Every structure is written in C-alpha cells, then in structure tokens.
Amino acid sequence: MPMRLVKYFLDINRSFSRWLLAQFPSLATGGNYKGELLGILETFISEKANCRVLEAGGIDRSLLKKSSYIEYDGLDIEERDRCKDIYNNFYVQSIEEKLPQEYDLICSFTLLEHVPDNRKALKAMYDSLSAGGVMAHYVPGGLHPYSIIIRLLGPKLSMRLLNKFHPEVIGLSGYAAYFDKCTVKQMTLLCRELGFNDIRVSCYYRANYYFEVFFPAFFLVTLWENICRCFGWESFCSGFVIRASKNGGLDFNTNGQRIK
C-alpha cells in the first residue's frame, strides 16, 4: 500500500508539471543544444578533407557515424561490444590522460561534468589537436539547481534517485558528477589560459524535467530558468555548447570579455 501511494503521489505531480507546460508552451522551450553541437561538427567535417575525429564519452551512443569522410575514434572509461562497430578505433582511458592520436576535431556530449579535473582534460585535448583543430562540447551547467543537488547528494544517492525517478537517463548520467569548471565563465577562462581561441558559447536554460515528480520544485525551477534566460544570466544556465579552436581567430578581448 505505501508504494502504491508513493506512485500515485509521483504520478499526480508529473501530471501537474506536464499540464503546466501544455498550458504555457513557451516555458518548455529550451532550445536544441544537441542540434547545435551536431551542426558545429557537421560544418567542420564538411570543410575539412580527411578529418580525424575523436568523440570522448560517447561509448555506444555516438554523435556521428563512421564514413569515408572521417577517421572516427571513440574514447571512454569503459567499453561495450558495439564500440568496435561504431568507431574506427576505440580507446579505454580517461580524457584527462594523454590522447592516443592527433585529431582535427574533438567532441563530447554531457561528459565534462563527470571529469574530476577539467584542466587536465582540456590540456590533453589542446595538446592532441592539430593546428587549426577544433573542440566542441555540450556541458551541463554547474550552478543549475539540478547540478547543485547532485553534488550535495553525492554519487551513490543521486544514482539511486535517478534510477528510481528518471531511469531513462541512466547510461547518460549514470556516473559520478563533479562539475569541475562547468560554468561559462570558468570554462572560457580555462580555454584561454590553455591557449584556445575563437571561443564561442551558446547557453540553454531548461533542465526542469528532473523535478517533474514534485510539482512545487518543478514550478520554482521552471520560473528560475526563465528568469535566468530573460536576463541572460549565463552563470546559471542549465547547460552550454562551447566551441574553441587551436590557432584560430580571437573571440575575446584581453579582459576576457566576449566580443559582440
């Protein structure tokens, strides 16, 4: 009986949360960050002959497909059977370690929040990129309410809650999250310090679905996300796409301010 009551409570809250978005669809517009990231990758590949690409953290959920246009490598801390079919080469190691090859393009999707030391990770990418090479990532924001709660709960409890309330994200988010340097300001400054340039960032403001099982929290987070989006508070975005080049054109001035 208690479990049935819990399920009923969660279902009622989900219904209220989804009703709110159905009534006010503008609150549900978070933008297509995956589409933007894919656009960056596809544009670069189309302009670069014989492009060598490394996807980090994709394991068997790759962003791209093997083709005659690219040499497509994968890298993760574990390997699954399909990796050998998805990539030309697959390496089992941390992105913080020296990378095995030189690449024209390095990318990831929801990886960097799981890296304990992103200075090491970005340094490894910079050292491995060819002249004129590009890295592009989607990074969940470290100051979003979801990110803060995940860190407060710790990896074991947050994993148990995700598995119970959002099992669809296990495999995507089922690793310890550190959110090291995972804000727009921290990440762009780190890129500049390491020598990257032509740094471009796009912010997104929707991760309220994690809270839909408790409508009051869902409402408050939705309100907060929309306030942040209206005022352009990049520090509190739910996530951002960052693109940076090695030996490209500068996109920031000497004070670290973005050139409009």
N, C-alpha and C positions, 0 to 999 in steps of 0.2 A: 504493500500500500504506500509506504513513504516514497518509493521510487516512482510510482505512478503519479504521485502528487508533484514530485520534482519535475518529471517530464511535462506534466500539464502546465506547471508554472513557466518552464522554459518555452514551451510552445506558445503560450499566451503572450509572453514578452516578444518572441520573434514576430508574432502576428502584428502586434502594435508597431514594432520597428519597421516592418515592411509596409504596413499601412501608411506610416508617416512619409516614407519615400514615394509611395504611389500617389499620395495627395500633393506632395511638393517635390516633383522630379528634379527640380534644379538643385536640391540638396544632395542628390545622388550623383551629380556629375563630378567625377574625379579626374577625368582625362585618361588618355590611353598611353600610359608610360611604357608599356611593353611595345606598343606600336611605334613610339618614338625611338626607342632603343633599336628595334629592328630596322627602322628607316636609316639610322646612322650607319649600321653595319652594312646594309644593302647598298647604300650610296657609296661608301668607301670601297667595297668589293668591286662594284661596277666600274670604278675609276682606276683600280689598281690591278694590273696584269699579274697573274701568277701569285695571288695573295696568299700568305701563310697566316692562318688564324688560330688563336688559342682561346677556347672557352673554358673558364675556370668555374668550378662548382656546378656545372650543368649535369654531371653524371649521365643518367639516361633520359633527361628531359632537356635536350639540346635546343638552343635558339635557332640554329641553322641546320642545313642538311649537306651531306657530302656532295660535291660536284666536281666537274673537271676544271672549274674556275678557281678553286681554292684547295689548299692543303689544310685540312681541318683537324686540329688536335684538341683533345679534351684533357682536363686535369681535375682531380678531386681527391679527398682523403680516403675514399673507398671506391671500389669498382664493382660493377654489376655486369651480367652476361651481355646485355645489349650494347655496352660501351664499345665493344670491338666492331660492331656493325655500324654504329653511328659516326664514329670518328676514324680518321686515317691512323692516328696514334693516340693512345690513352696512357696518361701518367698518374700514378698514385703517389701524391705528395701534398704538402701544404703550399698554398700560394705564397707563403712567407719565405719559402726556400728559393734558392737559385733555380730559374726555369731552364728546362732542358734544351730549348732551341731559341733561335732568333725569330721574332714574329713581326708582321706588319700591323696586325690588329689583335688586341686582347680584349675580351669582353666577359661580363658576368651579369647575372640577374639574381638579386637577393642573396648575394654571397658575402659581401664585405662586412655586414653586421655580425657575421659569425666568426670573423677573424680576430684573434686576440690582439695582434699588433699590426695595424694597417700601415704604419710607416714602413715596416719590413716588406709588407705585401706590395705597396706601390713602388718601393725601391726595386724590388725584384722585377716588377713589370717594366719599369723605366729602363733598367739595365738590359732587359731582353728585347725591347722594341728596336726595330731598325730605324735608321734616320728617316724622319717623316712619318713614322708609325703613329698609330692612334690607339688609345684605350677608351672603352665606353662601358659604363656600368649603370644599373639601376640599384640604388641604395635606399633601404628604408630609413626614415629619419630618426635619429637617436633621442629627440626631445618630444616625440609624439606620445600621448598618454599610453598607448599600447606598448611602446618601447620601454617607457619608464616602468610600467607594471611588470613586464617580462623580467627586467633586471632585478626588481625588488623581490619577485617571487623566487628567482633562481631557476636554473635549467631543469631540475627534476620536477618541481611542482608546476612550472609553466608548461612542460611537456605533457604532464598528466591532464592539465586543464584543456590544452589544445586538443589532445586526443579525445577527450570527452565531448567538448562543445564544438570543435571545428576539425574533425578527423580528416577532412579534405586537404588540409594544409600540411599534415604530417608527410614528410618526404620533401616538402618545400621549405618548411620552417622547423623541422624536427631536429635541430641541432642547437647546442648552447649558443646564446646570442650575447655579444659583448658591446656592440655599438661603439667600438673604438673609432673616434674621429668621424662619426656618422652624422655630422651636420654639414650644411652647405658651407659655412664659413671655415670650419676645421678642415674639411676635405679639400677645398680650393686652396687654402693656405699651404696645406701639406703638399699638394701638387706643385705649387710654385716653388716651395723650398727644395723639392727634389729635382727641379729643372723642367717640368712640364710647362707648356704654354698653349695658346689657343684654347683656353679653358672655357667651356660653355656648360651652363647648368640650367635645367628646367625643373621647377618644383611642382609637386602634386599634393593634394590635400584631402585624400579620402582613405581611411582605414577603419571606418566606424563599424564595419560588418563584424569585427571581432567582439563588439559589445552588444550585438543584437539580442543576446539571450537575457539581457537585463535592460529593459526599456529606459529607465531613468538615466543610466550611464550612456546608453546609445544616444539619447536626446542631447545630453550635455556635450558629448564628444562631437556629435554632428554640428551642434551650434559652434563649438570651439573651432572646428576645422573650417567652417565657412567664414568665421571672423578672421582667422589667420589668412585665408585666401583673399578676402576682400582688402585687407590691409597689406598684403604682400609680406607677411612675416615668415621669411624663408626658414628661420631657425626652427620653427615649429611645424614644418611641413611633414606629411606622412611619409614622403619619400621623394627622391630626386634622381634624375638622369644626369650623369656627368660625363662629359667627353673632354679628353685632353690629348695634346699632341706632343711628340718629341721633335723639337726643331721646327715648330710651326709658328704662326703669327701670334703676337701677344694679344690677349683679350682683357688684360687687367693692367691698371697703371701701377706706379711704384708704391702706392699706399695700399695696394690690394683691393682697390675698388673696381667693380666691373665697369668696363667702357660701354656706354649705351649706344 
